[in-house]
């Protein structure tokens, strides 16, 4: 049998971090192989998906007249089951090596308060993607392992994972979650707030690309030293509908961003009051580790540090902490079995409310 033929029988062990904004896939032995937006472009006349991932994102705001770009996941869970299935199948197929048709196993992340129905939707989507065995693991626990927390450390560590649609807070000790909280608020709320401010106060309607740029390149969680620093924002005049542009300052955009960041920081602060004394003592000594794309917002770690009065650090490559934590489980099969929350015996009777 030729080497080419043998490759068809090779199976990939995959780690899949399927987020509201991006889907990131890593394969054992190959590291991260896929990182693209969790988007699909749909032809409204035929209901066919015509583009996935980055290709769909490149159409966003500039779609053809019969094309709509959609996000099948919202707030960390499946919102459109049929399109999520097709999207995941497409992403997994692109991530496979050697033309194999089946993945032996995959470990996927999920938010801590996921319902059985939401979890079953993810499992069914993985089944449609021809993944033989699926493990599901809490996002906070995976992010902790990916950020360097040892599963054998008896002392507690705190992980704040800020994604586009959710903020996951997890306290980890001895490889298990001792306390967790998940809130359906993330960095996308900043985009929404910026767009609303420009529409209401400056009469300008802007698209997703513009708000994302303002958030990442012009915004800060702290009052800027140069509050009169300006940038030009282009879009559509709300009253006339014509192309238009306005000049805004960093001082104008700061309170819009800070309002959302304060809500996230308050959730973290409230959660810290729920800890048992020994866990609280460990976190007082060790502080907090931040992961997720939201942690990259300018000054986010400083803001949280001043708000909760604890040391705060950002993990190396925080966007990839979760998927790397998931991938590390293939080297710890006993731990993977221990932390997995597949719970198929509960899920078999869960009703699926999603329709095509």
Long-range contacts (C-beta under 8 A, 24 or more apart in sequence): 7-97, 7-98, 7-99, 7-100, 8-98, 8-99, 8-100, 8-101, 9-100, 10-97, 10-98, 10-100, 11-100, 11-102, 11-103, 11-104, 11-105, 11-132, 12-95, 12-96, 12-97, 12-100, 12-103, 12-104, 13-103, 13-104, 13-105, 13-106, 13-330, 14-92, 14-95, 14-103, 14-105, 14-106, 14-107, 14-131, 15-106, 15-107, 15-108, 15-323, 15-324, 15-326, 15-327, 15-329, 15-330, 16-88, 16-92, 16-106, 16-107, 16-108, 16-109, 16-126, 16-323, 16-326, 17-108, 17-109, 17-139, 17-142, 17-322, 17-323, 17-326, 18-73, 18-88, 18-108, 18-109, 18-122, 19-73, 19-76, 19-163, 19-164, 19-165, 20-71, 20-73, 20-74, 20-75, 20-76, 20-163, 20-164, 20-165, 20-166, 20-186, 20-188, 21-163, 21-164, 21-165, 21-188, 21-293, 22-164, 22-293, 22-319, 23-53, 23-87, 23-88, 23-91, 24-319, 24-320, 24-322, 24-323, 25-91, 25-92, 25-95, 25-323, 26-323, 26-324, 26-326, 26-327, 27-95, 27-97, 27-327, 28-327, 28-330, 30-97, 31-327, 32-320, 32-323, 32-324, 33-95, 34-91, 34-94, 34-95, 36-91, 38-71, 38-72, 38-73, 38-87, 39-69, 39-70, 39-71, 40-69, 40-70, 40-72, 40-83, 40-86, 40-87, 41-67, 41-68, 41-69, 41-70, 42-67, 42-68, 42-69, 42-70, 42-83, 43-67, 44-68, 49-83, 49-86, 49-87, 52-87, 52-90, 52-91, 53-87, 53-90, 53-91, 60-207, 60-208, 60-209, 61-207, 61-208, 61-209, 73-165, 74-165, 75-165, 75-166, 75-184, 75-186, 76-110, 76-111, 76-114, 76-139, 76-163, 76-165, 76-166, 76-182, 76-184, 77-111, 77-114, 77-118, 77-121, 78-118, 78-121, 78-122, 78-125, 78-354, 80-354, 81-121, 81-124, 81-125, 81-352, 81-354, 81-355, 81-356, 82-354, 82-355, 82-356, 84-121, 84-125, 85-124, 85-125, 85-128, 85-129, 86-128, 88-125, 88-126, 88-128, 88-129, 89-125, 89-128, 89-129, 89-130, 91-129, 92-129, 92-130, 92-131, 93-129, 101-130, 102-130, 102-131, 102-132, 103-129, 103-130, 103-131, 103-132, 104-132, 104-133, 105-131, 105-132, 105-133, 105-134, 105-135, 105-330, 106-131, 106-133, 106-134, 106-135, 107-134, 107-135, 107-136, 107-137, 107-326, 107-327, 107-329, 107-330, 107-336, 107-340, 108-134, 108-135, 108-136, 108-137, 108-326, 109-136, 109-137, 109-138, 109-139, 109-142, 109-322, 109-323, 109-326, 110-136, 110-137, 110-138, 110-139, 110-341, 111-138, 111-139, 111-166, 111-168, 111-182, 112-138, 112-139, 112-140, 112-168, 112-170, 112-177, 112-180, 112-181, 112-182, 113-181, 113-182, 116-343, 116-346, 116-347, 116-350, 117-350, 117-351, 117-352, 117-353, 119-341, 119-343, 119-347, 119-350, 120-347, 120-350, 120-352, 121-352, 121-354, 123-342, 123-344, 123-347, 124-352, 134-342, 135-329, 135-336, 135-340, 135-342, 136-340, 136-341, 136-342, 137-325, 137-326, 137-329, 137-336, 137-339, 137-340, 137-341, 138-168, 138-170, 138-177, 138-180, 138-339, 138-341, 139-163, 139-166, 139-168, 139-170, 139-182, 139-322, 140-168, 140-169, 140-170, 140-172, 140-177, 140-180, 140-182, 141-170, 141-172, 141-176, 141-177, 141-325, 141-339, 142-321, 142-322, 142-323, 142-325, 142-326, 142-329, 143-168, 143-170, 143-291, 143-292, 143-315, 143-321, 143-322, 143-325, 144-170, 144-172, 144-289, 144-325, 145-324, 145-325, 145-328, 145-329, 146-291, 146-315, 146-320, 146-321, 146-322, 146-323, 146-324, 146-325, 146-326, 146-328, 147-289, 147-291, 147-315, 147-316, 147-318, 147-321, 147-325, 148-315, 149-289, 151-175, 151-332, 151-335, 155-282, 155-286, 156-278, 156-279, 156-282, 156-283, 156-286, 157-282, 157-283, 157-286, 157-289, 158-283, 158-286, 158-287, 158-288, 158-289, 159-288, 159-289, 159-290, 159-291, 160-268, 160-288, 160-289, 160-290, 160-291, 160-292, 160-295, 160-304, 161-290, 161-291, 161-292, 161-321, 161-322, 162-186, 162-187, 162-264, 162-290, 162-291, 162-292, 162-293, 162-294, 162-295, 162-300, 163-187, 163-292, 163-293, 163-294, 164-188, 164-293, 164-294, 167-264, 167-267, 167-268, 167-294, 168-292, 169-267, 169-268, 169-271, 171-275, 171-279, 171-283, 173-279, 173-282, 175-335, 175-338, 175-339, 176-338, 176-339, 178-276, 178-279, 179-271, 179-274, 179-275, 179-276, 179-279, 181-267, 181-271, 181-274, 183-264, 183-267, 185-260, 185-263, 185-264, 185-267, 186-292, 186-294, 187-215, 187-293, 187-294, 187-297, 189-260, 189-263, 190-215, 190-219, 190-256, 190-257, 190-260, 190-261, 190-297, 191-215, 193-256, 193-257, 193-259, 193-260, 194-219, 194-253, 194-256, 194-257, 197-253, 197-256, 198-233, 198-235, 198-246, 198-248, 199-238, 202-233, 202-246, 202-248, 203-237, 203-238, 203-239, 203-244, 203-246, 204-233, 204-235, 204-236, 204-237, 204-238, 204-244, 204-245, 204-246, 205-235, 205-236, 205-237, 205-238, 206-233, 206-234, 206-235, 206-236, 207-235, 210-234, 210-235, 214-253, 215-257, 215-297, 216-296, 216-297, 218-250, 218-253, 219-250, 219-253, 219-254, 219-257, 219-297, 219-298, 220-250, 220-254, 220-257, 220-298, 220-299, 221-257, 221-258, 221-261, 221-297, 221-298, 221-299, 221-300, 221-302, 221-303, 222-254, 222-299, 222-302, 222-303, 223-251, 223-254, 224-250, 224-251, 224-254, 226-250, 227-251, 227-254, 257-297, 261-297, 261-300, 261-303, 262-307, 264-294, 265-303, 265-304, 265-307, 265-308, 266-307, 268-304, 268-307, 268-308, 269-307, 269-308, 272-308, 272-310, 283-310, 284-310, 286-311, 287-311, 287-312, 287-313, 288-312, 288-313, 289-313, 289-314, 289-315, 290-314, 290-315, 290-318, 291-315, 291-318, 291-321, 291-322, 292-318, 292-319, 292-321, 292-322, 293-318, 293-319
